Amino acid sequence: MRARKNPLSSLIVLAALGVLPVAHADTVITNANGYTLNSKGDLVQFSALAFDDKGRITAVGSAAEVTAKAPGARQVDMQGRTVLPGLVDAHGHVFGLGQQLTQLDLSATTSLQDATRTIAAYAKANAGHAWIRGRGWNQENWKLGRFPTAAELDAVVSDRPVWLERVDGHAGWANSRTLALAGITRTTPDPAGGKIVRDANGDATGVLIDAAQELVTKVMPAQTEAEGRAMLERSLQELARVGLTSVHDAGVGVAEDRLYRAYADSGKLTARVYGMIGGTDKDFDQLAKNGPLLDYGDGVYALRAVKLYSDGALGSRGAALIKPYSDEPHSHGLLFFKTAQMDAMMTKAMRKGYQLNVHAIGDAGNKQLLDIYQKRVAATKSAAQRHRIEHAQVVSIADIPRFKAIGIIPSMQPTHATSDKNMAESRVGPERIKGAYAWRSFLRQGSRIACGSDFPVESPNPFFGIHAAVTRMDHAGQPVAGWYPDQAMSLKEAFRCFTLDAAYAGHRENSVGSLEPGKHADFIVIDRDLFRMPTYDIFKTGVLETWVGGKQVFKK
């Protein structure tokens, strides 16, 4: 186990973090073992926190000073428990998480046989469902060496269509009934940006990659508003449970926007949502009529970014690589759009005043985006929009400095490294892996990393992400020294990338991400001291309470 520098050795212990002239404070949190970053990024401690009836922090510091500034306020005794700022996930899929929590979840299955048993049991228990839908399978975890097939699904469910998304959402597994409904035959061409996996005879096997999934989704029943509400409510419960008070939703359409506004209006939006419009087509045209929505419901919702995709995922070999896959030499993966098409979409969003957040996993996808950003950020005078590349997962060593030079934020997900370590190097080989999941390389050049999880691809639990960022180990403590440990973050850096820097990537560093006067009283109470525990146990951290805007939204 690597020895790590004690983060408290450089800790600034405050008598008072800062106090505004306070006319009134309604609540004082006392007897806290509190940690936050200040606006300079210093790690500081506090024992008391006061906030007003609007959920804004009015004072932070020692108990004596804060309570003196808040006479008559309600006091909540934390009994020495650890208090942190509410954590921020810079890349998730809120309704996708709700879907996983309300439909068939295959993420825990360890073999194809385990998965088919789970599918059969779910189908039996949901006999009234016209479709069987779910998510979470991963053929790499099953040690299958190939994709699963429609025939294997048919063996357990053949009487109705089945559609199961891969864990990363970049491939789907269908049974024969679904393939027939979608009209997929051996003569169906691969769509642009997609692939129909076929056997030696040219017949569809049942797995559709990236844009080919649309052949199925377009014949599926439309999601009802009731289903959408159920997904949102279940997702919000889970976000509160794991200590996320702010999330960046990577793909909002008209229906999701309508629900977010309704929940904000009724006070039911218990996490702050920073929305990215999915694509630049008709939903964008409708949602962007009045330009970016900077703030709605006193900071609980914003819609000021656009999410696009340049390529697929590494696990399904859809990520676009400059040179072929090391374990599939005839394939480079898939760029979803020609450069001129991608340029047009990006420029459209930039000129309308939106932040642009584009998915790129492979080095070819990242290079395509950097080339366009280099040309268009200055031309559109949009540097202040803080454009991002989502994932920045496998980047050519020569392209990493371009993020800093152009001013592009790398929005990265630490748990992707610990989940992908079983297959990533086999996909890209020993040289390209040096630019993969390369957090230290980005930090060393001064890039601000916005951390997230990409839930439900990964667990939304931010302590899983902090653990992965610091140790580069899985939950079994493997590998013992960490996977490519030279790219690990310090604990303070990991804490910052799930707080201040994730907030910065959503233009919210002045209102969330730390506990300072004038900011929202978004904080969590956890069951151990994050900064005085073994780093390899960070993933075991449990959330006891979650507060958003001075209101408790979760209590264990």
C-alpha positions as CSV (number, residue, x, y, z in Angstrom):
1,M,0.0,0.0,0.0
2,R,1.5,3.4,-0.9
3,A,2.2,5.8,1.9
4,R,0.3,9.0,1.3
5,K,1.0,12.5,2.7
6,N,-1.4,13.3,5.5
7,P,-3.7,16.0,4.0
8,L,-4.0,17.6,7.4
9,S,-0.3,18.5,7.4
10,S,-1.2,21.5,5.1
11,L,-4.6,22.1,6.6
12,I,-5.6,25.6,7.5
13,V,-7.7,25.5,10.7
14,L,-9.9,28.5,10.8
15,A,-11.1,30.5,13.7
16,A,-13.6,31.8,11.3
17,L,-13.9,31.0,7.6
18,G,-15.7,34.3,7.0
19,V,-18.6,36.2,8.4
20,L,-21.0,38.5,6.6
21,P,-22.8,41.2,8.5
22,V,-25.8,39.1,9.7
23,A,-29.1,40.5,10.6
24,H,-30.7,37.1,11.0
25,A,-29.8,33.5,11.0
26,D,-32.5,30.8,11.5
27,T,-30.3,27.8,12.0
28,V,-26.9,27.1,13.4
29,I,-25.1,23.8,12.9
30,T,-22.9,23.3,16.0
31,N,-20.4,20.8,17.3
32,A,-19.3,19.8,13.7
33,N,-16.1,18.3,12.5
34,G,-16.4,20.4,9.4
35,Y,-14.2,20.6,6.3
36,T,-14.5,22.7,3.2
37,L,-12.3,24.5,0.6
38,N,-12.2,28.2,0.5
39,S,-12.3,30.3,-2.6
40,K,-8.5,30.0,-2.9
41,G,-8.7,26.2,-2.8
42,D,-7.3,25.9,0.7
43,L,-8.6,23.1,2.9
44,V,-10.1,24.6,6.1
45,Q,-11.9,23.3,9.2
46,F,-14.9,24.7,11.0
47,S,-17.1,23.7,13.9
48,A,-20.2,25.8,13.3
49,L,-22.3,26.9,10.3
50,A,-25.2,29.4,10.2
51,F,-27.8,29.9,7.5
52,D,-30.9,31.9,7.0
53,D,-34.5,31.0,6.1
54,K,-33.6,31.3,2.4
55,G,-31.0,28.6,2.8
56,R,-28.0,30.9,2.4
57,I,-25.0,30.6,4.6
58,T,-24.5,33.6,6.8
59,A,-21.5,32.5,8.9
60,V,-18.9,29.7,9.2
61,G,-16.2,29.2,11.8
62,S,-15.9,28.5,15.5
63,A,-18.9,27.8,17.6
64,A,-18.4,30.9,19.8
65,E,-18.2,33.3,16.9
66,V,-21.0,31.8,14.8
67,T,-23.5,31.5,17.7
68,A,-22.7,35.0,18.8
69,K,-23.7,36.2,15.3
70,A,-27.0,34.2,15.4
71,P,-28.8,34.9,18.7
72,G,-32.0,32.9,19.1
73,A,-31.4,30.7,16.1
74,R,-32.4,27.0,16.1
75,Q,-29.4,24.9,17.0
76,V,-28.7,21.5,15.4
77,D,-26.0,19.5,17.3
78,M,-23.8,17.4,14.9
79,Q,-22.3,15.6,17.9
80,G,-18.8,15.8,16.5
81,R,-19.7,14.2,13.2
82,T,-18.0,15.1,10.0
83,V,-19.7,17.8,7.8
84,L,-18.7,18.4,4.2
85,P,-20.0,20.6,1.3
86,G,-22.6,18.8,-0.7
87,L,-20.8,16.9,-3.4
88,V,-21.2,17.7,-7.1
89,D,-21.3,15.2,-10.0
90,A,-20.3,16.9,-13.2
91,H,-21.6,14.2,-15.5
92,G,-24.6,11.9,-14.9
93,H,-27.9,10.8,-16.5
94,V,-30.6,11.5,-14.0
95,F,-33.4,9.8,-15.8
96,G,-31.1,7.0,-16.8
97,L,-30.4,6.4,-13.2
98,G,-34.1,6.4,-12.5
99,Q,-34.6,3.9,-15.3
100,Q,-32.0,1.6,-13.9
101,L,-33.7,1.8,-10.4
102,T,-37.2,1.2,-11.8
103,Q,-36.4,-1.4,-14.5
104,L,-34.3,-4.6,-14.8
105,D,-30.8,-4.0,-13.5
106,L,-28.1,-6.4,-14.7
107,S,-25.1,-4.5,-13.3
108,A,-24.4,-7.0,-10.5
109,T,-24.5,-10.1,-12.8
110,T,-21.2,-12.0,-12.9
111,S,-21.8,-14.4,-15.8
112,L,-24.1,-14.9,-18.8
113,Q,-25.9,-17.6,-16.9
114,D,-26.4,-15.3,-13.9
115,A,-27.8,-12.7,-16.3
116,T,-30.2,-15.0,-18.1
117,R,-31.5,-16.3,-14.7
118,T,-32.0,-12.7,-13.6
119,I,-33.8,-11.8,-16.8
120,A,-36.1,-14.9,-16.6
121,A,-37.0,-14.1,-13.0
122,Y,-37.8,-10.4,-13.9
123,A,-39.9,-11.4,-16.8
124,K,-41.9,-13.9,-14.7
125,A,-42.4,-11.2,-12.0
126,N,-43.5,-8.6,-14.6
127,A,-45.8,-10.8,-16.7
128,G,-48.0,-7.7,-17.6
129,H,-45.1,-5.7,-19.2
130,A,-45.4,-5.6,-22.9
131,W,-41.6,-5.0,-23.2
132,I,-38.8,-6.2,-20.9
133,R,-36.4,-3.3,-20.6
134,G,-33.2,-3.0,-18.6
135,R,-29.6,-2.0,-18.4
136,G,-26.2,-2.8,-16.9
137,W,-24.8,-5.9,-18.7
138,N,-21.1,-6.0,-19.3
139,Q,-19.6,-9.0,-21.3
140,E,-16.2,-8.1,-19.9
141,N,-17.3,-8.8,-16.4
142,W,-18.9,-12.1,-17.6
143,K,-15.5,-13.1,-19.1
144,L,-17.5,-14.1,-22.2
145,G,-14.9,-13.0,-24.8
146,R,-17.8,-12.0,-27.1
147,F,-21.1,-10.2,-27.1
148,P,-24.2,-12.1,-25.9
149,T,-26.8,-13.2,-28.6
150,A,-30.5,-12.9,-29.4
151,A,-30.7,-16.7,-29.2
152,E,-29.5,-16.6,-25.6
153,L,-32.2,-14.2,-24.8
154,D,-34.8,-16.1,-26.7
155,A,-34.1,-19.1,-24.5
156,V,-35.6,-17.3,-21.5
157,V,-38.0,-14.7,-23.0
158,S,-39.4,-15.3,-26.5
159,D,-43.0,-14.2,-26.1
160,R,-42.4,-10.4,-26.0
161,P,-39.6,-8.0,-27.0
162,V,-36.6,-7.6,-24.8
163,W,-34.2,-4.6,-25.0
164,L,-31.3,-4.4,-22.6
165,E,-28.7,-1.6,-22.7
166,R,-25.1,-2.3,-22.0
167,V,-23.7,-0.7,-18.9
168,D,-22.2,2.3,-20.8
169,G,-25.4,2.8,-22.9
170,H,-23.4,2.5,-26.1
171,A,-24.8,-0.9,-27.1
172,G,-28.0,-2.8,-26.7
173,W,-28.9,-6.5,-26.6
174,A,-32.2,-7.6,-28.2
175,N,-34.0,-10.9,-28.6
176,S,-35.4,-12.1,-31.9
177,R,-38.8,-10.6,-31.3
178,T,-37.2,-7.1,-30.9
179,L,-35.1,-7.5,-34.0
180,A,-38.2,-8.5,-36.0
181,L,-40.1,-5.4,-34.7
182,A,-37.2,-3.2,-35.7
183,G,-37.1,-4.7,-39.2
184,I,-33.5,-5.8,-38.8
185,T,-32.5,-8.5,-41.4
186,R,-29.2,-9.5,-42.9
187,T,-29.7,-6.8,-45.6
188,T,-30.2,-4.0,-43.2
189,P,-27.3,-1.6,-43.6
190,D,-25.3,-0.3,-40.7
191,P,-26.4,3.3,-40.0
192,A,-23.9,6.1,-39.9
193,G,-22.2,6.1,-36.5
194,G,-23.5,2.6,-35.6
195,K,-23.0,-1.1,-36.1
196,I,-25.2,-4.1,-36.3
197,V,-23.1,-7.0,-34.9
198,R,-23.3,-9.9,-37.3
199,D,-22.3,-13.6,-37.3
200,A,-20.2,-15.3,-40.0
201,N,-23.3,-15.6,-42.2
202,G,-24.0,-11.9,-42.0
203,D,-27.1,-12.3,-39.8
204,A,-27.7,-9.9,-36.9
205,T,-26.6,-11.5,-33.6
206,G,-28.7,-9.4,-31.4
207,V,-26.3,-6.6,-30.3
208,L,-26.5,-3.1,-31.8
209,I,-23.8,-0.6,-31.2
210,D,-24.2,3.2,-30.8
211,A,-26.4,4.7,-33.6
212,A,-27.7,1.3,-34.6
213,Q,-29.7,1.2,-31.3
214,E,-32.0,3.8,-32.8
215,L,-33.4,1.1,-35.0
216,V,-35.0,-0.4,-31.9
217,T,-35.7,2.7,-29.8
218,K,-37.8,4.2,-32.6
219,V,-40.2,1.3,-32.4
220,M,-40.4,1.2,-28.6
221,P,-43.5,2.6,-26.8
222,A,-43.0,6.3,-25.9
223,Q,-42.2,6.9,-22.3
224,T,-45.2,8.3,-20.4
225,E,-45.1,11.3,-18.1
226,A,-46.0,9.0,-15.2
227,E,-43.0,6.8,-16.0
228,G,-40.8,9.9,-16.2
229,R,-42.0,11.2,-12.8
230,A,-41.3,7.8,-11.3
231,M,-37.8,7.7,-12.7
232,L,-37.1,11.3,-11.5
233,E,-38.3,10.7,-8.0
234,R,-36.4,7.5,-7.6
235,S,-33.3,9.1,-8.9
236,L,-33.6,12.1,-6.6
237,Q,-33.9,9.7,-3.6
238,E,-30.7,7.9,-4.6
239,L,-28.8,11.1,-5.2
240,A,-29.7,12.4,-1.8
241,R,-28.8,9.0,-0.2
242,V,-25.2,9.1,-1.6
243,G,-24.6,12.8,-0.8
244,L,-24.9,14.5,-4.1
245,T,-26.5,17.9,-3.8
246,S,-25.7,19.0,-7.4
247,V,-25.6,17.1,-10.7
248,H,-24.9,17.9,-14.3
249,D,-27.5,16.1,-16.4
250,A,-25.8,15.1,-19.7
251,G,-28.8,15.0,-22.0
252,V,-32.0,16.9,-21.3
253,G,-34.9,16.9,-23.8
254,V,-38.2,18.7,-23.9
255,A,-40.0,16.2,-21.7
256,E,-37.2,16.2,-19.0
257,D,-37.1,20.0,-19.0
258,R,-40.8,20.2,-18.4
259,L,-40.5,17.8,-15.4
260,Y,-37.5,19.7,-14.0
261,R,-39.4,23.0,-14.0
262,A,-42.5,21.4,-12.5
263,Y,-40.5,19.9,-9.7
264,A,-38.6,23.1,-9.1
265,D,-42.0,25.0,-9.0
266,S,-43.4,22.6,-6.4
267,G,-40.2,22.4,-4.3
268,K,-39.6,18.8,-5.1
269,L,-36.3,19.1,-6.9
270,T,-34.1,18.0,-4.0
271,A,-30.8,18.2,-6.0
272,R,-29.6,21.2,-8.0
273,V,-29.6,20.2,-11.7
274,Y,-27.3,21.8,-14.3
275,G,-28.9,20.6,-17.6
276,M,-27.3,19.9,-21.0
277,I,-29.6,19.9,-23.9
278,G,-29.2,16.6,-25.8
279,G,-28.1,17.5,-29.3
280,T,-28.8,20.5,-31.6
281,D,-31.9,19.2,-33.4
282,K,-35.5,19.9,-32.8
283,D,-35.4,19.7,-29.0
284,F,-32.6,22.2,-29.0
285,D,-34.5,24.5,-31.3
286,Q,-37.5,24.4,-29.0
287,L,-35.6,24.7,-25.7
288,A,-33.1,27.4,-27.0
289,K,-35.7,29.8,-28.3
290,N,-35.0,32.2,-25.5
291,G,-31.3,31.3,-25.1
292,P,-29.6,29.6,-22.1
293,L,-31.6,29.3,-18.9
294,L,-29.1,30.5,-16.3
295,D,-31.2,30.1,-13.2
296,Y,-34.6,28.7,-12.3
297,G,-36.1,28.3,-8.9
298,D,-33.4,30.1,-7.0
299,G,-30.6,27.9,-8.3
300,V,-32.2,24.5,-8.4
301,Y,-32.2,24.3,-12.2
302,A,-30.3,25.7,-15.1
303,L,-30.2,24.7,-18.8
304,R,-27.2,26.5,-20.3
305,A,-25.2,23.7,-21.9
306,V,-25.4,21.3,-24.9
307,K,-24.3,17.7,-24.9
308,L,-23.0,16.1,-28.1
309,Y,-21.3,12.8,-28.9
310,S,-18.2,12.3,-31.0
311,D,-17.7,8.6,-30.6
312,G,-18.8,5.5,-28.7
313,A,-17.3,3.6,-25.7
314,L,-14.2,1.5,-25.2
315,G,-15.9,-1.6,-23.8
316,S,-18.0,-2.1,-27.0
317,R,-15.0,-1.0,-29.2
318,G,-17.1,2.0,-30.4
319,A,-14.6,4.6,-29.1
320,A,-12.8,6.2,-32.1
321,L,-9.1,5.5,-32.2
322,I,-6.4,7.0,-34.5
323,K,-4.7,3.7,-34.9
324,P,-6.6,0.3,-34.8
325,Y,-7.6,-1.4,-31.6
326,S,-4.8,-3.5,-30.2
327,D,-7.2,-6.5,-29.7
328,E,-9.1,-6.0,-32.9
329,P,-6.7,-4.8,-35.6
330,H,-9.3,-4.3,-38.3
331,S,-11.3,-1.8,-36.3
332,H,-10.8,1.9,-35.5
333,G,-14.1,2.2,-33.7
334,L,-16.7,4.8,-34.7
335,L,-16.6,8.6,-35.2
336,F,-20.3,9.5,-35.1
337,F,-20.0,12.4,-37.5
338,K,-17.7,13.7,-40.2
339,T,-15.7,16.7,-39.0
340,A,-17.8,19.2,-41.0
341,Q,-21.0,17.9,-39.5
342,M,-19.6,18.0,-36.0
343,D,-18.2,21.5,-36.6
344,A,-21.6,22.7,-37.7
345,M,-23.4,21.4,-34.6
346,M,-20.8,22.7,-32.2
347,T,-20.8,26.1,-33.9
348,K,-24.6,26.3,-33.8
349,A,-24.6,25.8,-30.0
350,M,-21.7,28.2,-29.4
351,R,-23.3,31.0,-31.4
352,K,-26.5,30.6,-29.3
353,G,-24.5,31.2,-26.2
354,Y,-24.4,27.7,-24.8
355,Q,-21.6,25.9,-23.1
356,L,-20.6,22.9,-25.2
357,N,-19.9,19.5,-23.5
358,V,-19.0,16.8,-26.0
359,H,-18.5,13.2,-25.3
360,A,-15.1,11.8,-26.5
361,I,-13.6,8.5,-25.3
362,G,-11.0,7.6,-28.0
363,D,-8.0,9.6,-29.1
364,A,-9.5,10.2,-32.5
365,G,-12.7,11.5,-30.9
366,N,-10.8,13.8,-28.6
367,K,-8.6,15.1,-31.5
368,Q,-11.6,15.8,-33.7
369,L,-13.1,18.0,-30.9
370,L,-9.8,19.8,-30.1
371,D,-9.3,20.6,-33.7
372,I,-12.8,22.2,-33.9
373,Y,-12.5,24.0,-30.6
374,Q,-9.2,25.4,-31.6
375,K,-10.8,26.9,-34.7
376,R,-14.2,27.9,-33.2
377,V,-13.7,29.1,-29.6
378,A,-11.9,32.3,-30.7
379,A,-14.1,32.7,-33.8
380,T,-17.3,32.6,-31.8
381,K,-15.8,34.6,-28.9
382,S,-17.2,31.9,-26.6
383,A,-14.3,31.1,-24.3
384,A,-16.3,32.4,-21.3
385,Q,-18.8,29.6,-21.9
386,R,-16.2,27.2,-20.4
387,H,-16.5,24.5,-23.0
388,R,-15.8,20.9,-22.0
389,I,-14.9,17.5,-23.3
390,E,-16.8,14.8,-21.5
391,H,-14.6,11.8,-20.4
392,A,-11.4,12.8,-22.2
393,Q,-10.6,9.1,-21.6
394,V,-8.0,8.0,-24.1
395,V,-6.1,11.1,-25.3
396,S,-2.9,11.3,-27.4
397,I,0.0,12.5,-25.3
398,A,0.5,15.3,-27.8
399,D,-3.1,16.4,-27.4
400,I,-3.3,16.7,-23.6
401,P,-1.6,20.1,-23.5
402,R,-4.1,21.4,-26.1
403,F,-6.9,21.3,-23.4
404,K,-5.1,23.9,-21.4
405,A,-4.0,26.0,-24.4
406,I,-7.5,26.2,-25.9
407,G,-9.2,26.5,-22.5
408,I,-11.2,23.2,-22.6
409,I,-12.3,21.6,-19.3
410,P,-11.6,17.9,-19.0
411,S,-14.8,16.4,-17.4
412,M,-13.6,13.0,-16.2
413,Q,-15.0,10.1,-14.2
414,P,-12.5,8.4,-11.8
415,T,-14.4,5.2,-11.4
416,H,-14.1,4.6,-15.2
417,A,-10.4,3.8,-14.6
418,T,-11.0,1.2,-11.9
419,S,-13.9,-0.3,-13.9
420,D,-12.0,-0.4,-17.2
421,K,-8.7,-1.6,-15.9
422,N,-9.6,-5.2,-16.8
423,M,-9.8,-4.4,-20.5
424,A,-8.5,-0.9,-21.3
425,E,-4.9,-1.8,-22.0
426,S,-5.8,-4.8,-24.1
427,R,-7.9,-2.4,-26.2
428,V,-5.3,0.3,-26.7
429,G,-1.9,-1.3,-25.9
430,P,1.0,-0.2,-23.7
431,E,1.8,3.1,-25.3
432,R,-1.7,4.7,-25.8
433,I,-2.6,3.7,-22.2
434,K,-0.1,6.4,-21.0
435,G,-2.6,9.0,-22.2
436,A,-5.6,7.2,-20.8
437,Y,-7.4,8.1,-17.5
438,A,-4.4,10.6,-17.1
439,W,-5.6,12.8,-14.3
440,R,-2.1,13.7,-13.1
441,S,-1.1,14.8,-16.6
442,F,-4.0,17.2,-16.7
443,L,-3.5,18.5,-13.2
444,R,0.2,19.0,-13.7
445,Q,-0.5,21.4,-16.6
446,G,-3.0,23.4,-14.6
447,S,-6.2,22.0,-16.0
448,R,-9.3,22.0,-13.8
449,I,-10.8,18.5,-13.8
450,A,-14.6,18.4,-13.3
451,C,-15.2,15.0,-11.7
452,G,-18.3,12.9,-12.0
453,S,-19.4,9.3,-12.3
454,D,-21.4,9.0,-15.6
455,F,-24.2,7.3,-13.5
456,P,-25.8,4.9,-14.2
457,V,-22.8,3.6,-16.1
458,E,-21.1,3.7,-12.7
459,S,-22.5,4.1,-9.2
460,P,-23.5,7.7,-8.4
461,N,-21.8,7.3,-5.0
462,P,-19.1,10.1,-5.1
463,F,-17.0,8.4,-2.4
464,F,-16.5,5.6,-4.9
465,G,-15.1,8.3,-7.2
466,I,-12.9,9.9,-4.6
467,H,-11.6,6.5,-3.6
468,A,-10.8,5.6,-7.3
469,A,-9.1,9.0,-7.9
470,V,-6.8,8.7,-4.9
471,T,-6.0,5.0,-4.9
472,R,-6.5,3.8,-8.5
473,M,-7.7,0.6,-6.8
474,D,-11.0,-1.4,-7.0
475,H,-13.0,-2.2,-3.8
476,A,-11.0,-5.4,-3.3
477,G,-7.8,-3.3,-3.0
478,Q,-6.5,-4.3,-6.4
479,P,-4.0,-3.8,-7.8
480,V,-2.2,-3.3,-4.5
481,A,0.0,-0.4,-5.6
482,G,-2.8,1.1,-7.8
483,W,-3.4,0.9,-11.5
484,Y,-0.9,3.3,-13.1
485,P,-0.5,5.0,-9.7
486,D,1.6,7.8,-11.2
487,Q,-1.7,9.3,-12.5
488,A,-3.5,9.3,-9.1
489,M,-4.8,12.5,-7.4
490,S,-4.1,13.6,-3.8
491,L,-7.1,13.5,-1.5
492,K,-7.4,17.2,-1.5
493,E,-7.4,17.3,-5.4
494,A,-10.0,14.6,-5.5
495,F,-12.2,16.4,-3.0
496,R,-11.8,19.6,-5.0
497,C,-12.8,17.9,-8.3
498,F,-16.1,16.8,-6.8
499,T,-16.7,20.2,-5.2
500,L,-15.3,23.5,-6.4
501,D,-14.0,22.4,-9.8
502,A,-17.2,20.5,-10.7
503,A,-19.1,23.6,-9.6
504,Y,-16.9,25.8,-11.8
505,A,-17.5,23.5,-14.8
506,G,-21.2,24.4,-14.3
507,H,-20.7,28.2,-13.8
508,R,-21.8,27.7,-10.2
509,E,-18.6,28.2,-8.2
510,N,-20.0,31.4,-6.6
511,S,-23.1,29.5,-5.2
512,V,-22.1,25.9,-4.5
513,G,-19.0,23.7,-4.1
514,S,-17.9,25.0,-0.7
515,L,-19.3,26.2,2.5
516,E,-18.8,30.0,2.6
517,P,-21.0,33.0,3.5
518,G,-23.4,33.9,0.7
519,K,-23.5,30.4,-0.8
520,H,-26.3,27.9,-0.6
521,A,-26.4,25.8,2.6
522,D,-25.8,22.5,0.7
523,F,-23.9,20.1,3.0
524,I,-23.7,16.5,4.0
525,V,-23.0,14.6,7.3
526,I,-20.9,11.4,6.9
527,D,-20.1,8.6,9.3
528,R,-16.3,9.0,9.4
529,D,-13.6,11.6,9.0
530,L,-12.7,11.6,5.4
531,F,-9.3,13.3,6.1
532,R,-8.2,11.1,8.9
533,M,-9.0,7.6,7.6
534,P,-7.0,5.1,5.4
535,T,-7.5,6.2,1.8
536,Y,-8.2,2.6,0.7
537,D,-11.4,2.7,2.9
538,I,-12.8,5.9,1.4
539,F,-15.4,4.0,-0.7
540,K,-16.9,2.7,2.6
541,T,-18.0,6.2,3.7
542,G,-21.7,6.4,4.4
543,V,-23.9,9.5,4.3
544,L,-26.0,10.1,7.4
545,E,-27.7,13.4,6.3
546,T,-28.0,15.5,3.2
547,W,-29.1,19.1,3.3
548,V,-29.9,21.3,0.2
549,G,-30.6,25.0,0.6
550,G,-30.8,24.6,4.4
551,K,-33.4,21.8,4.2
552,Q,-32.7,18.2,5.2
553,V,-33.6,16.0,2.2
554,F,-32.1,12.7,3.5
555,K,-31.5,11.2,6.9
556,K,-30.3,7.7,7.4
